[in-house]
């Protein structure tokens, strides 16, 4: 990771190496636009304009459905340098970053400085002129709902939007703690030029900066950070606040036929084959050596299928992506390089509700970064206007990482889920109404989705106790019946619980071991026993309708004590959950899908 001291480097300044970040973090927690605290520097990760330094085939990732969903031609993984530092072979290198915040603070003399006041702005440690004390980055920033971010305007804050009466161009500012306390309420900004002071306690109010400063459109993560004008009202936040940065990522599973090795090779060599006059010769030279067990005719057939897919007009939708994954998961067994599965009977004791189980021995997930929001999380829609751009120019690729792992897929009997929805659907109308009023977006939302989503959450919590995986390392994908854009019904009823990691080996099989009928049956037994009682009952179980709980009242009987998961595990913000969908309520036991099982376990 290297910071640019300036967005327009002068005098051939050499960029400075500041630290390492895991490859997977560069498309999530520390993606472009995020603030990262290293040992000697605090920087903002730069946008993707400088990521495409070379189209090294090693870092290009393809996923046909995800490419069509997002309107790109390929994905690009962060660059890795495993030769110079083998121990950090899974760490990304040469991703630019910019110093931010640019306002610095001296813990000795308490003065505030702008980094532009120093000649060597790319050195690790900037030191104060008072006694060479290391300067620390400002703790405060101001952000706007459109994703722009700036340094806190200390000058305008202390002078109430006016210029300093003594030194209007370069007022000397300092920041003190009064009464020896260390809280924000005790911080005071003082202009040492004119003597005025003002506390920072009120700076975090929603309207604190009204009339003092408006957003100028600064985007410090982009190489050109000229003021572009915005006009939105700025609000103050700690630079480490979680509301300063919400990454927006989308993921999809590689499925047959695209998970086969021949398609992996063809995707990388597609441009060469497409431009070749003699396709057969190009295939013999560039593809056949990598798949010696396939005939030239089979490779040609695969190439034509890939070409046909890429020439199809129109973009995929989320419904298309999920439905194709569901069809692949419920189909015959597969033994591809990037997807391998075996069909198993339903969990013992649950044959009435569950069609079958699929042990996914190997799966590949592509996780792509599409942007970020500030102040409020991304609502899940690709058309969310609050998504901040990650580059100046629109590229034909997006940053992504490829993850390998394993999983358990449980296919429910769709007719039983539909029967349950007819019986309980009206009960969830208030929840669906709350969803429409909220900023969340989910085209698959329904009573059936609530049932499957809750089942997944409860099973993940139980798996974390018995599979050896930490709960935060398990993830879910919910497949629920929905309508396509053309109004066609896409019948789905299943959950995929999986784990995936960015290393080449993936996982060790502990999750698949839990998928066999007897063991999975016992898991579900224990899950339902745990779901019967929550430490927050009776308040939790009585939460429904106008007494709903959770964000925007989008949960019924689901709280941190019984059903919620870490943010990394849930596919939909820990909402649309109700354990009563599985076990029923005291006054309406018929609501629970598994109500007849509870007396037997």
C-alpha positions, 0 to 999 in steps of 0.5 A, a space after each residue: 500500500 503506498 500513499 500519494 503525498 499529493 494528487 498532483 505530485 511535484 518535484 518527482 516525489 517518491 511514493 512511500 510504502 505505508 502498510 499491507 492489507 489483505 486482498 479480500 479487505 480491498 473489496 470490502 472494509 478497506 475498499 476505495 474511499 475508505 480511511 485506513 489507519 496504518 502504524 505511521 500514516 492514516 490514508 484514504 484508499 484511492 479509486 480504481 483509475 490506477 488499478 489497471 496498470 496492466 491487464 495481467 491475465 493472472 488477476 483477471 476474474 470472469 463470472 458470466 452472470 455477474 458480468 451481465 448483471 453489473 454491465 462489465 466485461 471482467 473483474 480485476 483482483 488486487 495485485 499481489 507480490 509474492 516474490 519479494 515478500 513470500 510471507 505476505 503472498 496473500 497481501 495486495 501491493 501497489 494500490 495507491 492511497 492519499 493522505 487523509 485527513 490532511 489536518 494534523 494535530 500536535 500532542 505537545 503544542 496542541 496546534 493544528 496544521 495542514 499537511 500542505 505546510 510541510 515540504 516532504 508530504 510523503 514521508 512516514 512521520 510528519 513532525 511538529 516544529 515545536 519539538 519534533 513531536 509526531 503529528 497525528 491526523 485529525 479525529 474529525 471529518 465532515 461528510 455528505 449523503 452523496 459520499 463526499 468527505 472533507 476535513 473538519 472546517 476548524 477555521 470556519 467553526 471557531 470563527 462562526 463562518 467569518 475570517 480571522 480578524 488578525 490573520 485572515 489567510 493563515 490563522 493559527 489554530 489549536 485544540 485543547 482539552 479543558 478540565 483535564 478530561 479526555 472526552 469530545 465534550 471537553 475539546 475546545 478549538 482556539 484561534 491563537 491569532 485572535 483569541 476566539 474559542 469554541 467547543 466541539 461538543 455541539 459539532 455533531 448535531 445534525 444542523 451544526 454546520 448549517 450556514 457555516 459550510 456546504 459540501 463542495 463535492 470533494 472526493 479525496 479518493 479520486 486522482 482529481 479532487 477539484 471542488 465540483 460543487 454539491 450543496 448538500 449539508 455536511 455533518 460531522 463524524 469521527 473519522 473512525 465512525 462506522 457511518 463514514 463508510 459503507 461498502 457495497 458489494 455483490 457476489 455470485 457463485 460460479 455454477 455449471 457449465 461456467 465452473 468447468 476448467 475449459 470455460 475458465 481457460 476460454 474466458 481468459 483467451 476469449 479475445 484471442 480466439 475471437 480475433 483469430 481467423 482460424 479458430 481451430 488453430 487458435 484453440 489447439 495453440 491456446 486452449 487444448 494444452 490446458 484441457 488435454 482430456 477434451 477433444 478439439 470438437 468439445 472445446 470448440 462447442 464450449 467456445 461457441 456456447 461462451 460466445 453465444 452467451 456474450 452476444 445475448 443482448 440485455 443485462 441479467 437481473 438478480 432474479 436471473 442470477 439466483 434462479 440459475 444458481 438454484 437450478 444448478 444446485 438442485 440439478 445433477 451432481 457436478 465435479 468441475 474445477 470450481 464447483 463440485 457437489 453430491 446429492 444426499 437424502 433429506 435430513 433424517 426426520 424432515 423428509 416431509 418438508 425437505 426435498 433433498 440436501 446437496 453437499 457442495 464440496 467445492 464452490 467458488 464465489 466472486 465478490 465484486 465491489 461496486 461503490 460505497 455510501 456514507 451516513 446510511 448503508 447501501 439499500 441493496 439496489 444497483 440503481 441507488 443514487 447514493 452510491 459514490 463513484 470509485 473511479 473518474 472514468 467508467 471502466 469495463 471492469 470492477 474490482 473483485 476477489 475470487 473465494 473458494 469454499 464449501 457449503 450445504 444446500 437444503 432444498 425445501 418442497 416448494 408446494 409445502 412452502 407455498 401452502 404455508 404462505 397461503 396460511 400465514 401470508 397475511 400475518 406478514 403483510 405489515 412487515 412487507 408494508 414496512 419494507 416498502 416504506 423503508 430504504 431497503 430494497 429486496 425484490 425477493 421479499 415475501 412471507 416465504 423469504 422470511 421463513 427461509 431466511 430465519 431457518 438459515 439464520 438459526 441453522 448457521 447459529 447451530 452450525 457454529 456450535 457443531 462444525 468448528 467454524 466461527 459464526 462470522 465465517 459462515 454466509 448464506 444465500 436465500 432462494 425464494 420464489 419470485 417473479 422475473 421482469 417479464 412476470 414469469 414465476 420463478 419457483 425456488 425454495 432453498 438455502 445455501 449455507 457456505 464458507 469461502 476464503 480467498 486462498 487457493 485451498 478454500 476450506 477443509 470439509 468441516 461444513 460438508 461433514 454436517 450435511 449427511 442425513 443423520 447429522 443434519 437431522 440432529 442439527 435441525 432438532 437442536 436448532 428448533 429446541 433452541 428456537 423455542 425459547 429466547 432470553 428476551 421472551 416474552 417480549 421477543 416472541 410477542 413482537 409482530 404487527 405494530 409491535 415489530 422490532 428491528 430496523 424499520 420494524 422489519 423483524 418480528 420474533 428475532 433479536 440478538 439473543 436468538 436469531 441475528 447474525 454478524 453483518 458478514 453472515 447475513 445477505 440482507 441486513 439482519 431483517 425479514 426474520 421471525 423464528 415464529 415462522 418455524 415454531 409458531 406462537 403461543 396463541 397461534 401455534 399453527 403458524 410454525 412450519 415445524 410445529 408438529 416436530 417440536 413435541 417429538 424432539 
